[in-house]
Amino acid sequence: MKYISKIYIAIVFLILYIPILVLMLFSFNKTSNTGAFDGFSLYWYRELFKSPETFTALKNTLILAVSASLIATVIGTAASVGVVKMKNRFLRSLVNSVTNIPMMNPEIVTGISMMLLFVAIGTFVGAQDKLSFWTLLISHVTFCLPYVILSILPRVKAMDKSIPEAAMDLGCTPIQSFFKVELPMIMPGIVTGMIMAFTLSLDDFVISYFTNGNDFQTLPLLIYSMTKKEVKPDIYALSTLMIIAITILLILSNFSGSKDEVDRKRHERMIAKAQKKQNAAQIGNTGKENG
């Protein structure tokens, strides 16, 4: 049974990663023929760096992904902390359910509904361009936000509530306690949520297609426009570079998560030690007063 499970896992991984490996292989092909590998060459990488249209689309995609992931991470962190601190159980479960709706909705439904909303608001305020970079950014933040909350919320729930209270007993204000104690403890979840939001925004096509204006083109939209004619292998080269960059980012994230976990435990020990000293001092002062 053990060998069957290993074979099954190997087959799943092959199905998942063979298309990516084939794409990376053909990015080094000498010719544009995708039916056969005619020899190793960096020709398409050189062609990639000569294409201003592709680099403009890549720059736009990175600007959008970084902006959306940062905004979604800030809002998601505040929302996760706020949800956990809600005392009304019914309201807390309601907020959790509403948060999950964008994840359950088909992307085409989200894209069309947001397009209609933006067009209606633009018509109401008399805007000349109903759709632009800002509508695209709002839509990306909207669909990334639930995934960020989903990554951070378990960390906030698992956090020892006595540690922030101990920090406040030692003289921290609630804001100082959050930034110096709570934030380092939930940082691995924040980093994971930010990376997830970045990757989701990076490759989104459906929602971007419906909420994008004419003056801002992302890489998925550029590739889609190429499929009507021909997808050149320089796009394979660009995809390979993006895969390598995301892989490096994930590896760094794992190292960061391990380091944050060590720092968190050290931080907890320091606060616990300081609290013990304070308790001992209070007991000593009480004993002197009674004496």
MOKABEL-V626539 format. One record per residue. N is the residue number from 1. RES is the residue in three letters. NEAR is the number of other ideal C-beta (glycine too) atoms within 10 Angstrom. D_CENTER is the distance of its C-alpha to the mean C-alpha in whole Angstrom. Layout:
# MOKABEL-V626539
n->(N | N)
res->(RES | RES)
near->(NEAR | NEAR)
d_center->(D_CENTER | D_CENTER)
This chain:
# MOKABEL-V626539
n->(1 | 2 | 3 | 4 | 5 | 6 | 7 | 8 | 9 | 10 | 11 | 12 | 13 | 14 | 15 | 16 | 17 | 18 | 19 | 20 | 21 | 22 | 23 | 24 | 25 | 26 | 27 | 28 | 29 | 30 | 31 | 32 | 33 | 34 | 35 | 36 | 37 | 38 | 39 | 40 | 41 | 42 | 43 | 44 | 45 | 46 | 47 | 48 | 49 | 50 | 51 | 52 | 53 | 54 | 55 | 56 | 57 | 58 | 59 | 60 | 61 | 62 | 63 | 64 | 65 | 66 | 67 | 68 | 69 | 70 | 71 | 72 | 73 | 74 | 75 | 76 | 77 | 78 | 79 | 80 | 81 | 82 | 83 | 84 | 85 | 86 | 87 | 88 | 89 | 90 | 91 | 92 | 93 | 94 | 95 | 96 | 97 | 98 | 99 | 100 | 101 | 102 | 103 | 104 | 105 | 106 | 107 | 108 | 109 | 110 | 111 | 112 | 113 | 114 | 115 | 116 | 117 | 118 | 119 | 120 | 121 | 122 | 123 | 124 | 125 | 126 | 127 | 128 | 129 | 130 | 131 | 132 | 133 | 134 | 135 | 136 | 137 | 138 | 139 | 140 | 141 | 142 | 143 | 144 | 145 | 146 | 147 | 148 | 149 | 150 | 151 | 152 | 153 | 154 | 155 | 156 | 157 | 158 | 159 | 160 | 161 | 162 | 163 | 164 | 165 | 166 | 167 | 168 | 169 | 170 | 171 | 172 | 173 | 174 | 175 | 176 | 177 | 178 | 179 | 180 | 181 | 182 | 183 | 184 | 185 | 186 | 187 | 188 | 189 | 190 | 191 | 192 | 193 | 194 | 195 | 196 | 197 | 198 | 199 | 200 | 201 | 202 | 203 | 204 | 205 | 206 | 207 | 208 | 209 | 210 | 211 | 212 | 213 | 214 | 215 | 216 | 217 | 218 | 219 | 220 | 221 | 222 | 223 | 224 | 225 | 226 | 227 | 228 | 229 | 230 | 231 | 232 | 233 | 234 | 235 | 236 | 237 | 238 | 239 | 240 | 241 | 242 | 243 | 244 | 245 | 246 | 247 | 248 | 249 | 250 | 251 | 252 | 253 | 254 | 255 | 256 | 257 | 258 | 259 | 260 | 261 | 262 | 263 | 264 | 265 | 266 | 267 | 268 | 269 | 270 | 271 | 272 | 273 | 274 | 275 | 276 | 277 | 278 | 279 | 280 | 281 | 282 | 283 | 284 | 285 | 286 | 287 | 288 | 289 | 290 | 291)
res->(MET | LYS | TYR | ILE | SER | LYS | ILE | TYR | ILE | ALA | ILE | VAL | PHE | LEU | ILE | LEU | TYR | ILE | PRO | ILE | LEU | VAL | LEU | MET | LEU | PHE | SER | PHE | ASN | LYS | THR | SER | ASN | THR | GLY | ALA | PHE | ASP | GLY | PHE | SER | LEU | TYR | TRP | TYR | ARG | GLU | LEU | PHE | LYS | SER | PRO | GLU | THR | PHE | THR | ALA | LEU | LYS | ASN | THR | LEU | ILE | LEU | ALA | VAL | SER | ALA | SER | LEU | ILE | ALA | THR | VAL | ILE | GLY | THR | ALA | ALA | SER | VAL | GLY | VAL | VAL | LYS | MET | LYS | ASN | ARG | PHE | LEU | ARG | SER | LEU | VAL | ASN | SER | VAL | THR | ASN | ILE | PRO | MET | MET | ASN | PRO | GLU | ILE | VAL | THR | GLY | ILE | SER | MET | MET | LEU | LEU | PHE | VAL | ALA | ILE | GLY | THR | PHE | VAL | GLY | ALA | GLN | ASP | LYS | LEU | SER | PHE | TRP | THR | LEU | LEU | ILE | SER | HIS | VAL | THR | PHE | CYS | LEU | PRO | TYR | VAL | ILE | LEU | SER | ILE | LEU | PRO | ARG | VAL | LYS | ALA | MET | ASP | LYS | SER | ILE | PRO | GLU | ALA | ALA | MET | ASP | LEU | GLY | CYS | THR | PRO | ILE | GLN | SER | PHE | PHE | LYS | VAL | GLU | LEU | PRO | MET | ILE | MET | PRO | GLY | ILE | VAL | THR | GLY | MET | ILE | MET | ALA | PHE | THR | LEU | SER | LEU | ASP | ASP | PHE | VAL | ILE | SER | TYR | PHE | THR | ASN | GLY | ASN | ASP | PHE | GLN | THR | LEU | PRO | LEU | LEU | ILE | TYR | SER | MET | THR | LYS | LYS | GLU | VAL | LYS | PRO | ASP | ILE | TYR | ALA | LEU | SER | THR | LEU | MET | ILE | ILE | ALA | ILE | THR | ILE | LEU | LEU | ILE | LEU | SER | ASN | PHE | SER | GLY | SER | LYS | ASP | GLU | VAL | ASP | ARG | LYS | ARG | HIS | GLU | ARG | MET | ILE | ALA | LYS | ALA | GLN | LYS | LYS | GLN | ASN | ALA | ALA | GLN | ILE | GLY | ASN | THR | GLY | LYS | GLU | ASN | GLY)
near->(5 | 6 | 7 | 8 | 9 | 10 | 10 | 10 | 10 | 10 | 10 | 10 | 10 | 10 | 9 | 9 | 10 | 10 | 9 | 12 | 11 | 13 | 17 | 16 | 13 | 20 | 22 | 18 | 20 | 14 | 15 | 16 | 11 | 13 | 7 | 8 | 14 | 11 | 8 | 10 | 14 | 12 | 16 | 22 | 17 | 11 | 15 | 22 | 12 | 9 | 15 | 8 | 11 | 21 | 14 | 14 | 21 | 18 | 12 | 20 | 22 | 17 | 14 | 22 | 22 | 15 | 16 | 26 | 25 | 14 | 18 | 28 | 24 | 14 | 15 | 28 | 26 | 12 | 19 | 25 | 17 | 12 | 19 | 15 | 10 | 14 | 6 | 9 | 8 | 8 | 11 | 15 | 12 | 12 | 16 | 15 | 10 | 10 | 18 | 13 | 10 | 17 | 13 | 9 | 13 | 9 | 16 | 12 | 13 | 20 | 22 | 15 | 14 | 20 | 19 | 11 | 14 | 22 | 15 | 11 | 12 | 16 | 10 | 8 | 8 | 6 | 14 | 6 | 12 | 16 | 21 | 18 | 16 | 13 | 24 | 26 | 18 | 15 | 26 | 26 | 22 | 16 | 23 | 28 | 22 | 21 | 19 | 29 | 25 | 19 | 24 | 28 | 22 | 12 | 21 | 20 | 12 | 10 | 18 | 13 | 12 | 13 | 18 | 19 | 15 | 20 | 22 | 13 | 15 | 14 | 9 | 18 | 11 | 10 | 8 | 12 | 20 | 16 | 11 | 15 | 23 | 20 | 13 | 16 | 22 | 25 | 20 | 21 | 25 | 21 | 19 | 21 | 27 | 23 | 20 | 19 | 28 | 20 | 18 | 19 | 27 | 21 | 15 | 25 | 15 | 16 | 25 | 24 | 16 | 21 | 27 | 22 | 15 | 8 | 10 | 20 | 17 | 27 | 26 | 17 | 18 | 18 | 16 | 14 | 12 | 14 | 8 | 7 | 7 | 8 | 14 | 16 | 25 | 20 | 19 | 23 | 25 | 24 | 18 | 20 | 15 | 17 | 15 | 11 | 12 | 15 | 10 | 10 | 13 | 13 | 10 | 12 | 16 | 13 | 10 | 15 | 14 | 11 | 12 | 19 | 13 | 9 | 13 | 19 | 11 | 11 | 17 | 17 | 10 | 10 | 22 | 14 | 10 | 14 | 17 | 11 | 11 | 14 | 11 | 10 | 10 | 10 | 10 | 10 | 10 | 10 | 9 | 8 | 7 | 6 | 5)
d_center->(37 | 35 | 35 | 35 | 31 | 31 | 32 | 30 | 26 | 28 | 28 | 25 | 23 | 26 | 25 | 21 | 21 | 25 | 24 | 21 | 24 | 26 | 24 | 24 | 28 | 29 | 27 | 30 | 33 | 36 | 36 | 34 | 36 | 33 | 36 | 37 | 36 | 38 | 37 | 35 | 34 | 32 | 33 | 30 | 28 | 31 | 31 | 27 | 28 | 31 | 29 | 28 | 26 | 24 | 23 | 23 | 20 | 18 | 18 | 17 | 14 | 13 | 14 | 12 | 9 | 9 | 11 | 9 | 6 | 8 | 10 | 8 | 7 | 11 | 12 | 10 | 12 | 15 | 15 | 15 | 18 | 20 | 19 | 21 | 23 | 25 | 28 | 29 | 28 | 28 | 26 | 23 | 23 | 24 | 21 | 19 | 20 | 19 | 16 | 16 | 18 | 15 | 14 | 17 | 19 | 19 | 17 | 21 | 22 | 19 | 19 | 23 | 23 | 21 | 23 | 26 | 25 | 24 | 27 | 29 | 28 | 29 | 32 | 33 | 32 | 34 | 31 | 32 | 29 | 27 | 24 | 22 | 19 | 19 | 19 | 16 | 14 | 15 | 14 | 11 | 10 | 12 | 11 | 7 | 9 | 10 | 7 | 6 | 10 | 11 | 9 | 11 | 14 | 16 | 15 | 17 | 20 | 21 | 21 | 25 | 26 | 29 | 27 | 26 | 30 | 31 | 30 | 31 | 35 | 35 | 34 | 31 | 30 | 27 | 25 | 26 | 25 | 22 | 21 | 23 | 23 | 20 | 17 | 18 | 18 | 15 | 13 | 12 | 10 | 9 | 8 | 6 | 4 | 3 | 4 | 3 | 2 | 4 | 6 | 7 | 8 | 10 | 12 | 13 | 16 | 18 | 17 | 17 | 20 | 21 | 20 | 21 | 24 | 26 | 25 | 22 | 21 | 18 | 18 | 18 | 20 | 23 | 23 | 23 | 26 | 27 | 28 | 31 | 33 | 31 | 28 | 29 | 28 | 27 | 24 | 24 | 24 | 21 | 19 | 20 | 19 | 16 | 16 | 17 | 15 | 12 | 14 | 15 | 12 | 11 | 15 | 14 | 11 | 14 | 17 | 15 | 14 | 18 | 19 | 18 | 19 | 23 | 22 | 22 | 25 | 27 | 26 | 27 | 30 | 31 | 31 | 33 | 35 | 36 | 36 | 39 | 41 | 40 | 42 | 44 | 45 | 46 | 48 | 50 | 51 | 51 | 54 | 55 | 56 | 57 | 60)
